Amino acid sequence: MQELLTAITYPVVWLICSYGLGIESGLAKLLISLTAAILVYVLIGIKLSKKDNK
């Protein structure tokens, strides 16, 4: 589940950057998309870790 949401986040954020925000730079879109995907992965991992500790 965690990997699936991360995989979905990347292209969704890429499209938002392209069409929603109008960012033209491919490098900027890449960095923003990868950061968002990694952030989703980490946040879900933290949430699952806290759930396992209880």
C-alpha positions as CSV (number, residue, x, y, z in Angstrom):
1,M,0.0,0.0,0.0
2,Q,2.8,2.4,1.0
3,E,4.6,1.8,-2.3
4,L,1.5,2.1,-4.4
5,L,0.6,5.5,-2.9
6,T,4.1,6.7,-3.5
7,A,4.0,5.5,-7.1
8,I,0.7,7.3,-7.6
9,T,1.9,10.5,-5.9
10,Y,4.8,11.1,-8.3
11,P,2.8,11.4,-11.6
12,V,-0.1,13.3,-9.9
13,V,2.3,15.9,-8.5
14,W,4.1,16.1,-11.9
15,L,0.8,16.8,-13.6
16,I,-0.2,19.4,-11.0
17,C,3.2,21.1,-11.5
18,S,2.8,21.1,-15.3
19,Y,-0.8,22.1,-15.8
20,G,-1.9,23.5,-12.4
21,L,1.1,25.6,-11.5
22,G,2.5,26.1,-15.0
23,I,6.1,25.1,-14.1
24,E,8.1,24.7,-17.3
25,S,11.4,23.4,-15.9
26,G,11.7,19.7,-16.0
27,L,14.3,19.7,-13.2
28,A,12.0,21.6,-10.9
29,K,9.1,19.3,-11.7
30,L,11.3,16.3,-11.0
31,L,12.6,17.6,-7.7
32,I,9.1,18.6,-6.5
33,S,7.5,15.3,-7.6
34,L,10.3,13.2,-6.0
35,T,10.1,15.2,-2.8
36,A,6.4,14.7,-2.6
37,A,6.6,11.0,-3.3
38,I,9.4,10.5,-0.6
39,L,7.4,12.6,1.9
40,V,4.3,10.4,1.4
41,Y,6.4,7.3,1.8
42,V,8.0,8.6,5.0
43,L,4.7,9.8,6.5
44,I,3.0,6.5,5.9
45,G,6.0,4.7,7.4
46,I,5.8,6.9,10.5
47,K,2.1,6.3,10.9
48,L,2.5,2.6,10.6
49,S,5.4,2.5,13.0
50,K,3.4,4.4,15.6
51,K,0.4,2.0,15.1
52,D,2.7,-1.0,15.6
53,N,4.1,0.3,18.9
54,K,0.7,0.6,20.5
